[in-house]
């Protein structure tokens, strides 16, 4: 007795798919690493530009002061050599001190601290930087030049003013630096939150799709089971149509959206299966605008609407009825309407399914998928029509390029 072979073998698929998946994962990791490296280089270039620009601006302020008052704001003297050396010293010393302060801050992780532990550290560092500023400044500006030119101010006043000026400048530099880092941290948190929201959205879509597929499969198999014992040729045709639906379900399950035209073809297969079961009780009226066919919709959306219309509008009525399926572009949105006979207030109506009935998983999932994919402007509503009919209406906002 030969062993029964499974219809689908997992091993070849695993061997074929797994390496590609690993390669894709590695490519994503390499791309992420490369992106991080480019961002880091861009941040370094921005730091260099800000340093050079900031201290150049400070130098311009000094030159403006000299032009206005004919004296150096650092020592009060007007000797050209003193002014020149003072300017060189200010820019060089400021660049070096603030650069090494940045190295220290980065090495000891101050960027990740909150404001409460950070404020005393900023003040202490500003004081230290100011002392270094004063000592170096005195050695060069108030030491060497004073030996040559003398000074009309006492030493303690020069050093005191240098200490105060240096402290003010260093506190200002540190505040600007940490405010920028705070802004960067907030942006990084926002990006991480958006990334997390995207992951949650993707997981929700996968979960919703996993609920949709068994739902339509169960109803299709019921139609096929009713036909097998009655008409074998039609049963073979039904199997072909069901195979088309299964193939479409597997293929579309990997996509967030599909053209409406693809949905229409699969609904035609579904209705052919349902027509075998309901026969003359099921009548269908199609009104599909040509411009609506290429527009993207969530997979299984139209099939879900039609399936619920058959369940609540045809199966529950002895005389059956007519389904109306329309799709057209209405201003900035695609409007899809599926109409079936029924009463909106009935407990077995589509509105009960959308409100939370256990049999209305398909409609609820369709509404949730619309919100996840197209935002709050997309909606699925159930409307009562005057002629004893119920309409499920979908509005999908169009991208500017689709209008």
PLY file of the C-alpha trace (Angstrom):
ply
format ascii 1.0
element vertex 403
property float x
property float y
property float z
element edge 402
property int vertex1
property int vertex2
end_header
0.00 0.00 0.00
1.56 3.23 -1.09
1.82 6.09 1.30
-0.41 9.06 0.69
1.64 12.07 -0.38
0.67 15.49 0.92
-0.66 17.98 -1.57
1.92 20.56 -0.50
5.43 19.71 0.64
6.90 22.04 3.24
10.56 21.08 2.86
11.25 22.49 -0.63
9.45 25.70 0.26
11.51 26.05 3.42
14.72 25.41 1.53
13.72 27.86 -1.15
12.33 30.61 1.04
14.51 30.58 4.13
17.80 31.64 2.46
16.00 34.47 0.67
14.48 35.55 3.95
17.91 35.49 5.59
19.36 37.50 2.71
16.53 40.04 2.98
17.13 40.31 6.73
20.84 40.85 6.19
20.17 43.44 3.51
17.82 45.29 5.87
20.41 45.17 8.67
23.16 46.41 6.35
20.90 49.19 5.08
20.02 50.21 8.63
23.70 50.24 9.63
24.61 52.29 6.56
21.80 54.74 7.33
23.01 55.14 10.91
26.56 55.78 9.69
25.35 58.43 7.24
23.30 60.10 9.95
26.30 60.14 12.29
28.50 61.71 9.61
25.82 64.30 8.91
25.62 65.13 12.63
29.41 65.56 12.79
29.35 67.90 9.79
26.53 69.88 11.37
28.50 70.17 14.62
31.57 71.47 12.79
29.50 74.01 10.87
27.73 75.19 14.03
31.02 75.51 15.91
32.67 77.47 13.14
29.60 79.60 12.55
28.98 80.32 16.22
32.49 81.41 17.05
32.73 83.36 13.81
29.58 85.21 14.85
31.18 85.94 18.22
34.24 87.27 16.39
32.04 89.55 14.29
30.46 90.91 17.47
33.93 91.73 18.78
34.81 93.54 15.56
31.57 95.53 15.73
32.38 96.52 19.32
35.86 97.66 18.28
34.47 99.64 15.34
31.99 101.41 17.60
34.14 102.09 20.66
37.69 101.98 19.21
38.77 99.61 21.93
38.91 95.92 22.75
36.05 94.66 24.90
38.43 92.12 26.44
41.17 94.37 27.88
39.99 97.88 27.19
43.10 98.61 25.09
43.15 99.83 21.50
46.56 98.59 20.35
46.22 96.79 16.97
48.58 93.96 17.98
46.71 93.39 21.22
43.40 93.36 19.42
44.67 90.93 16.78
46.12 88.49 19.30
43.02 88.77 21.46
40.80 87.81 18.54
42.97 84.82 17.62
43.06 83.72 21.21
39.29 84.06 21.72
38.34 81.99 18.69
41.02 79.31 19.16
40.45 78.98 22.89
36.67 78.90 22.53
36.80 76.23 19.86
39.19 74.01 21.82
37.49 74.33 25.22
33.96 73.71 23.89
35.12 70.85 21.68
36.74 69.00 24.58
33.66 69.73 26.67
31.58 67.96 24.00
33.96 64.99 24.04
33.61 64.76 27.82
29.81 65.08 27.72
29.54 62.37 25.07
31.92 59.98 26.83
30.11 60.18 30.17
26.60 59.98 28.75
25.33 63.39 29.82
23.14 63.61 26.72
20.78 60.99 28.12
20.33 62.70 31.51
17.21 64.56 32.56
17.23 68.26 33.39
17.42 67.88 37.17
20.71 65.94 37.27
21.98 67.88 34.25
21.69 71.47 35.57
24.30 71.16 38.37
26.64 69.40 35.95
26.24 72.22 33.43
27.01 74.85 36.06
30.06 72.96 37.34
31.36 72.40 33.82
30.77 76.06 32.90
32.76 77.13 35.96
35.60 74.76 35.05
35.61 75.94 31.44
35.59 79.56 32.62
38.61 78.95 34.87
40.49 77.37 31.95
39.39 80.29 29.78
40.72 82.80 32.33
44.03 81.05 32.97
44.80 80.65 29.28
43.57 84.14 28.54
45.70 85.65 31.30
48.76 83.70 30.16
48.46 84.98 26.60
46.39 88.12 26.54
46.89 89.60 29.99
50.35 88.13 30.61
52.57 88.41 27.57
50.90 91.56 26.28
50.88 93.19 29.69
54.65 92.65 30.00
55.12 94.51 26.74
52.42 97.16 26.83
51.38 97.35 30.44
47.76 97.68 31.52
45.65 100.54 32.77
43.48 98.06 34.77
44.52 96.08 37.88
45.19 92.37 37.47
42.33 91.22 39.71
39.84 93.22 37.65
41.12 91.76 34.39
40.99 88.20 35.70
37.62 88.72 37.36
36.05 90.14 34.22
37.57 87.33 32.18
36.15 84.74 34.60
32.67 86.26 34.47
32.70 86.71 30.70
33.97 83.17 30.21
31.33 81.72 32.55
28.55 83.53 30.69
29.81 82.34 27.31
30.30 78.74 28.47
26.88 78.55 30.11
25.39 79.91 26.91
27.27 77.39 24.76
26.31 74.46 27.01
22.66 75.50 27.09
22.52 75.75 23.30
24.27 72.39 22.96
21.98 70.56 25.38
18.83 72.21 24.02
19.80 70.94 20.58
20.38 67.46 21.99
17.02 67.59 23.76
15.35 68.51 20.48
17.18 65.65 18.77
16.09 63.20 21.49
12.46 64.28 21.09
12.68 63.76 17.34
14.25 60.35 17.88
11.46 59.38 20.28
8.86 60.49 17.75
10.52 58.40 15.04
10.59 55.38 17.35
6.93 55.89 18.23
6.02 56.11 14.54
8.06 52.98 13.85
6.32 51.18 16.72
2.94 52.35 15.47
3.83 51.04 12.01
4.78 47.66 13.47
1.54 47.52 15.44
-0.40 48.48 12.32
1.32 45.73 10.31
0.63 43.17 13.04
-3.03 44.22 13.21
-3.37 43.89 9.45
-1.87 40.40 9.53
-4.24 39.40 12.33
-7.25 40.78 10.48
-6.28 39.00 7.27
-5.93 35.71 9.15
-9.54 36.15 10.30
-10.87 37.07 6.86
-9.50 34.10 4.93
-11.05 31.25 7.02
-14.33 33.19 7.07
-14.85 33.25 3.31
-13.41 29.73 2.90
-15.96 28.26 5.31
-18.91 29.72 3.39
-17.49 28.70 0.01
-17.00 25.11 1.14
-20.61 25.00 2.32
-21.75 25.95 -1.18
-19.54 23.29 -2.75
-20.71 20.59 -0.34
-24.33 21.22 -1.33
-23.49 20.76 -5.02
-21.31 17.63 -5.10
-24.14 15.08 -4.87
-26.38 16.91 -7.35
-24.32 17.76 -10.43
-20.74 16.52 -10.91
-19.86 18.76 -13.93
-21.07 21.83 -12.11
-19.21 20.62 -9.03
-15.99 20.54 -11.08
-16.69 24.08 -12.23
-17.32 25.07 -8.63
-14.01 23.50 -7.58
-12.25 25.55 -10.27
-13.88 28.72 -9.01
-13.04 27.86 -5.42
-9.44 27.20 -6.47
-9.39 30.66 -8.05
-10.59 32.13 -4.76
-8.01 30.23 -2.73
-5.22 31.27 -5.08
-6.35 34.89 -4.88
-6.54 34.69 -1.09
-2.99 33.35 -0.84
-1.59 35.90 -3.28
-3.47 38.93 -1.95
-2.61 38.01 1.63
0.91 39.33 0.96
-0.39 42.70 -0.28
-1.97 45.61 1.54
-4.06 46.67 -1.45
-5.16 45.23 -4.80
-6.95 46.74 -7.83
-10.74 46.77 -7.54
-10.89 44.89 -10.85
-9.22 41.88 -9.19
-11.80 42.02 -6.40
-14.61 42.05 -8.97
-13.32 38.89 -10.66
-13.08 36.99 -7.38
-16.58 38.15 -6.37
-17.89 36.81 -9.68
-16.45 33.41 -8.73
-17.97 33.66 -5.26
-21.40 34.61 -6.59
-21.25 31.73 -9.08
-20.76 29.38 -6.11
-23.60 31.00 -4.18
-25.85 30.92 -7.24
-25.48 27.15 -7.35
-26.94 26.98 -3.85
-29.57 29.72 -4.11
-30.35 29.40 -7.84
-33.12 31.83 -8.87
-33.33 33.28 -5.37
-30.06 35.14 -6.01
-30.04 37.90 -8.61
-27.16 40.33 -9.12
-27.04 43.80 -10.68
-23.59 45.22 -11.47
-22.82 48.92 -12.03
-19.04 49.36 -12.12
-17.59 52.57 -13.57
-14.54 52.07 -15.76
-12.47 54.65 -13.83
-13.10 52.76 -10.58
-11.63 49.43 -11.70
-7.88 50.24 -11.33
-8.23 51.94 -7.92
-6.58 50.12 -5.00
-8.73 48.60 -2.25
-7.95 46.23 0.65
-7.87 42.54 -0.36
-11.18 40.68 0.12
-13.04 43.94 0.82
-15.69 43.63 -1.90
-16.00 39.88 -1.34
-16.65 40.50 2.37
-19.40 43.03 1.61
-21.07 40.71 -0.90
-20.73 37.70 1.39
-22.51 39.54 4.21
-25.17 40.77 1.80
-25.86 37.19 0.72
-25.88 35.97 4.31
-28.23 38.64 5.70
-30.21 39.61 2.61
-30.64 36.41 0.59
-30.14 33.35 2.81
-32.60 34.58 5.46
-35.42 35.28 2.95
-37.45 32.50 1.35
-37.96 34.48 -1.84
-34.35 35.64 -1.97
-33.72 38.96 -3.65
-31.44 41.12 -5.77
-27.97 42.29 -4.87
-26.88 45.64 -6.24
-23.11 46.13 -6.56
-21.94 49.59 -7.64
-18.56 51.30 -7.68
-17.74 54.79 -8.93
-15.46 57.72 -8.25
-17.35 60.34 -6.27
-15.25 63.51 -5.98
-12.11 62.80 -3.93
-13.17 59.26 -2.98
-14.02 55.84 -4.36
-17.56 54.87 -3.37
-18.53 51.19 -3.27
-22.12 50.20 -2.46
-23.53 46.71 -1.96
-27.33 46.70 -1.55
-29.46 43.77 -0.42
-33.09 43.36 0.67
-33.56 43.53 4.42
-34.40 45.55 7.49
-31.71 47.54 9.26
-33.36 47.03 12.65
-33.47 43.24 12.38
-31.12 41.37 14.73
-29.75 39.43 11.76
-29.07 42.51 9.65
-25.69 43.76 8.47
-25.85 46.59 10.99
-25.93 44.05 13.81
-22.85 42.42 12.32
-21.03 45.72 12.10
-22.07 46.63 15.65
-20.53 43.53 17.13
-22.45 40.36 16.38
-20.30 37.26 16.52
-21.29 36.44 12.94
-20.13 39.80 11.65
-16.38 39.35 11.93
-15.91 40.05 8.21
-17.57 43.48 8.21
-15.87 44.58 11.41
-12.50 43.51 10.06
-13.17 45.29 6.78
-13.93 48.52 8.67
-10.78 48.17 10.78
-8.59 47.47 7.75
-9.95 50.56 6.01
-9.02 52.69 9.03
-5.54 51.18 9.26
-4.75 51.55 5.55
-6.44 54.82 4.60
-6.92 56.70 7.87
-9.98 58.26 9.47
-11.43 59.56 6.21
-12.05 55.99 5.02
-15.19 54.44 6.41
-17.67 51.60 6.11
-21.27 52.41 7.00
-24.54 50.47 6.85
-27.51 52.48 5.57
-31.26 51.86 5.48
-32.76 52.38 2.01
-36.41 53.46 1.53
-37.46 50.39 -0.52
-36.86 47.86 2.25
-33.18 47.45 1.46
-29.90 47.72 3.35
-26.72 49.16 1.81
-23.16 48.69 2.96
-21.24 51.72 1.70
-17.46 52.10 1.59
-15.66 55.40 1.02
-11.94 55.27 0.25
-10.09 58.61 -0.12
-8.10 58.82 -3.32
-4.49 59.87 -3.58
-4.00 62.99 -5.77
-2.41 60.86 -8.50
-5.48 58.57 -8.60
-8.02 61.34 -9.20
0 1
1 2
2 3
3 4
4 5
5 6
6 7
7 8
8 9
9 10
10 11
11 12
12 13
13 14
14 15
15 16
16 17
17 18
18 19
19 20
20 21
21 22
22 23
23 24
24 25
25 26
26 27
27 28
28 29
29 30
30 31
31 32
32 33
33 34
34 35
35 36
36 37
37 38
38 39
39 40
40 41
41 42
42 43
43 44
44 45
45 46
46 47
47 48
48 49
49 50
50 51
51 52
52 53
53 54
54 55
55 56
56 57
57 58
58 59
59 60
60 61
61 62
62 63
63 64
64 65
65 66
66 67
67 68
68 69
69 70
70 71
71 72
72 73
73 74
74 75
75 76
76 77
77 78
78 79
79 80
80 81
81 82
82 83
83 84
84 85
85 86
86 87
87 88
88 89
89 90
90 91
91 92
92 93
93 94
94 95
95 96
96 97
97 98
98 99
99 100
100 101
101 102
102 103
103 104
104 105
105 106
106 107
107 108
108 109
109 110
110 111
111 112
112 113
113 114
114 115
115 116
116 117
117 118
118 119
119 120
120 121
121 122
122 123
123 124
124 125
125 126
126 127
127 128
128 129
129 130
130 131
131 132
132 133
133 134
134 135
135 136
136 137
137 138
138 139
139 140
140 141
141 142
142 143
143 144
144 145
145 146
146 147
147 148
148 149
149 150
150 151
151 152
152 153
153 154
154 155
155 156
156 157
157 158
158 159
159 160
160 161
161 162
162 163
163 164
164 165
165 166
166 167
167 168
168 169
169 170
170 171
171 172
172 173
173 174
174 175
175 176
176 177
177 178
178 179
179 180
180 181
181 182
182 183
183 184
184 185
185 186
186 187
187 188
188 189
189 190
190 191
191 192
192 193
193 194
194 195
195 196
196 197
197 198
198 199
199 200
200 201
201 202
202 203
203 204
204 205
205 206
206 207
207 208
208 209
209 210
210 211
211 212
212 213
213 214
214 215
215 216
216 217
217 218
218 219
219 220
220 221
221 222
222 223
223 224
224 225
225 226
226 227
227 228
228 229
229 230
230 231
231 232
232 233
233 234
234 235
235 236
236 237
237 238
238 239
239 240
240 241
241 242
242 243
243 244
244 245
245 246
246 247
247 248
248 249
249 250
250 251
251 252
252 253
253 254
254 255
255 256
256 257
257 258
258 259
259 260
260 261
261 262
262 263
263 264
264 265
265 266
266 267
267 268
268 269
269 270
270 271
271 272
272 273
273 274
274 275
275 276
276 277
277 278
278 279
279 280
280 281
281 282
282 283
283 284
284 285
285 286
286 287
287 288
288 289
289 290
290 291
291 292
292 293
293 294
294 295
295 296
296 297
297 298
298 299
299 300
300 301
301 302
302 303
303 304
304 305
305 306
306 307
307 308
308 309
309 310
310 311
311 312
312 313
313 314
314 315
315 316
316 317
317 318
318 319
319 320
320 321
321 322
322 323
323 324
324 325
325 326
326 327
327 328
328 329
329 330
330 331
331 332
332 333
333 334
334 335
335 336
336 337
337 338
338 339
339 340
340 341
341 342
342 343
343 344
344 345
345 346
346 347
347 348
348 349
349 350
350 351
351 352
352 353
353 354
354 355
355 356
356 357
357 358
358 359
359 360
360 361
361 362
362 363
363 364
364 365
365 366
366 367
367 368
368 369
369 370
370 371
371 372
372 373
373 374
374 375
375 376
376 377
377 378
378 379
379 380
380 381
381 382
382 383
383 384
384 385
385 386
386 387
387 388
388 389
389 390
390 391
391 392
392 393
393 394
394 395
395 396
396 397
397 398
398 399
399 400
400 401
401 402
